[in-house]
Structures are given as structure tokens and as C-alpha cells.
Amino acid sequence: MKESGLLKNFDNIVIISADRNGSTAFQYDIFTPGLNNYDEDYLWLGEGFHSNSNQLQKTKYSPKEIVETLNYGLYKSVILKSQITYPNFNKSFFDIPATRKIFLHRNLFDSTLSRCIAQTINRWLNIKDEHYDSLEIPLDMFKDRLEYRIEKYLMYMDDIIEWKNEFYIYENIIYNKDSFIKKNPNKKHKVKNYNKLYELFLKYNQIKQIEKKLNMLSYWQN
């Protein structure tokens, strides 16, 4: 960590994503090569701001103020993730001071389908074929989850573009082989009505608007 006079510049890492985009695995991937070093220098908050959202809403302190208090109180940097699809997410999360401001994206169809599958079988990590038989996801369930995801992307995309200094796409990431959380394989052969769900997905014109902005992120990243 860098020193500046009597004050320390903490190397906080903030990952902003949406649920089912692989952000938990992304965190573990950061830690896996040198977990002990991160233990010494970093406080790993995970998604602590969202695990008890009612408690956060009651406090008068912003996420920025809480992180700065942890920095100077514990003399450690912080790594955390936040999800734009969580009910208590708001623009104040973009104010958290960080050296790495990471936005992680996964295509909206697979992330929505992953949400539906995980919620249906009540399993959220390392979902494999043997964990369930062939499923049929209700169209209304998929539609509800997709429309909510689209709403949140449209609400925050401009802020994300201005905020981020790193951008990653889930489909392109190769996670460390030692990380215990693995990528979920494509579920096309396990979802009976996969094609019908995809046909429904293609009807949403707003997705093109989101993809256009994500392409801008990819361009600026390069």
C-alpha cells in the first residue's frame, strides 16, 4: 500500500456487478494466488453491505464513510462487491474510494436464466448437471427476473461508465484453477424450454441499448 505523508492511501477494491454475473468467483480469483498477503493487508467485506440491507438503511452513514472508517480504524484496505440488482443498491456505492473500480458483466440471458435455476433448486454455487434433473422455467418467472435486470442496467449504466477503471466480461474470464468456485456451464441441455425463453429474451429492444453501452466500455478498456 502506498504512503503519502502521514496518511495512508488505501488500495480498496470495489467490484460492482449484477447477481449471477460471477462476482463471488471473481473475488476468490483475486485472493487465490496470494490469500495470506491479502489477509494481512485487506479486510474482505464480500457483499456485507447487502447481507443485512435493513440494518444499512437504518444507519446515517454512507458506504463511503463506513469504508473509510474501516480503513483508518483497522489500518487495512477493503475488498467488497456490490450488486446493482440488490434492493438497497444506490448511487452512493460509486462514491466508495477505491484504487480498482471493477465492473463485471455477464450476458443478460444467461445471468437471468442462472438466477431462475438457482432460485428454483435453491443452490447458488458450482451448480452442476447432477444437482438437478431437467427443468422447465416458468415464462413469467423468467420475464420478471429479466425485466428487473434490464431496469437496473438502464438505471445505472451511465454511472458505471463514468465510475469504472476496469471492465471484465464473465464469458471471457479464465479463473484460477485453484479457486473452489467454478464457472457454471451453459444450461441449454438442462432446461426444457430453453428456446422459448430465448425467444422471449429477444423481444426486449432495451437490451440493444445496454449492449451498445457495454461495447463502449469494452472499447475504452482497450
N, C-alpha and C positions, 0 to 999 in steps of 0.2 A: 504493500500500500504506500501511497505517496505521502510525503510530509511537506507542509507549507507553513514555515514559521512555527508558531506554537499550536497550530490547528492541523488536524489530520484531514486529508481529502479521502473520504471513504469510497471504495470501489464497489458500490452497490450494484447488483444485477437485478433488473426488473424484466420479467417476461410477461407480456400481455398476449393473450390468445383468446380462443373460444373453447368451450368444453368439447371434449372428444377430438381435439386437434393434436394430441401428443405432447402436451406441455409437461406432464408429470415425467414421462420418459426423457424429455429434453433436459429437465433439471438433473435427473440421475446421470445423464450422459455427461453433463458438465462436471459432476462430482467424481464419477467413477475413476478417471485416471489418477486423481490425487486427493482422495477423500480426507486423508489426515491433514493435509495442508489447509483445506477449506474449513475443517473443523477448528483449526487454530485461529483462522482469520475471519471466518464468516459465521453469521447466525443464519441458519436455514429456516425461513418462515413458512416455506411451502405456500399454501393458499390460506394462511392463517386469517387474513382479513375477511375471508368468506366462510370459514368454518363455523363462525358464530356471528352471522350478519346482524342479528338483533342487537347484540352487545355493541357492535361497531356503530350502529345507528344511534345508540344512546350516548356515546361519548362525544364530547365537544371538540376532540382533537381530530385533525385530518390525518390521512395516511402518511403524508409528508412529515408532519410533526411527530407522529409515532415512530417512524423510521429514524428520524434524526435523533430522537431521544434514545433509541436503542443503540445507534451508532456511538454517541458520546457517553451514554451510561455504561455500556459494556465494552466500549472501545473496539468494536468489531464492525466490519461491513455486513451487509444483509443481502441474501438472495431470496427473491419471492416471485410468485406468479399470481396473475390476476386475470379473470375471465370476463370478457365483455358480455357474456351471456348469463352471468350471475346477477340475481335480482338487485344486489346492493352495489353493483359497479356504477361508478360515475366518473366524471372528468377529473376529479381530484386525484385519481390514481396516476394521471400523467404528470403530476407535479412532484412525485417522489424523486429526489435527487439520485441519479444513477450514472455510472460510467458506461455500462452496457444497457441499452434500451432495446429490447428484442421483441419483435412481433413475429409470432409463429402462426402460419396458416395451413389449413388442410382444406381440400375442395369441399364445397358445401354439401354435395350429395353424400359422400362417404361419411363425413362427420355427422350429418343428420341421421343417416342410417345407423351408424355406430351408437349414437345416443339412444335410438329406438331399441336396438338389440340389447344394449347394456341394461336399459331400464326394464325390458321385458324379462330377461333371465336373471337380473339382479347380480350381475358380475361385471366389474368395471376395469379390471386389469388383465392383460395377457389372455384375452378371450380366444380360445382355440376351438376347432371343429368339434372336438369330443365333449365340449362343455354343453352342447345343446343339439337337439335334432333340428331338422329343417323347420324354419319359422315362416309364418305369414304375418307381416307387419300391417296393421290396420292403416288404410289410406288416411283416415282422419288424424291418426296419431302422427304419422309422418308429416302431413300437411301442417299440423300445429307446430311441430318442432322446427320445421323448415322456415315457416313464416316468421317465427320468433327470431331465428338466427339471422335471417335477411334483415329484419328490423334493426337488430343490434349492429350489424355490419354497416348499414346505411347511416345509422346514428353516429358511429364513432370513426368511420374510415378517414375522414379529413383530419381528425385529431391524431390518428395513428400515423398518417403520412408525415405530419409535422413533427411528431414526437420521436419516432423510432430512429436508431442509428444502425440497427441490424435487422435483416429480414430473412426468414427461413420458410421454406415450403416443406411440409411434412413428407410428401411423396419423394422428395429429393434427398432427405437426410439418411445417412448411414450411421446408426447408433453404435456406440462402443459395444463390442461383443460381450464384455463383462457386465454390462448393465442388466439387472434382473428383469426390467420391464422391456418387453419387446414390441415391435410394431405389430399391429393387427393385420392379418391378411385380408384380401378382398373377400367379401361375403356373398358374391354373386351366386355361387353354387349352393349356398345355405339358406337363402331367402327365396321362398316360393314365388312371391310376386315382385321380384326384383325389377323386372322390366316395366311393370305397371307403375312402380314407384319412380323409376327414372323418367317415364313419360310424363308423370305429374311434375316432376322437378323441372323439366324442360319448358313448362308453361310459364315460368316466372321470369318475366323480362328484366326484373330488377337485378338478377344475377349477372347479366351482362355489364351493368353499371358497376357492380362490385368488382368483377373480373378486370374491367378496364383500369380501375384504380390500383388493383393489385399488380397489374402489369407495369404500372408506373413505379411501384415500389421495387419490382424486380429490376427495372431499368436503372433506377437510382442506386440500387445496391451494387450494380456492376460498374 
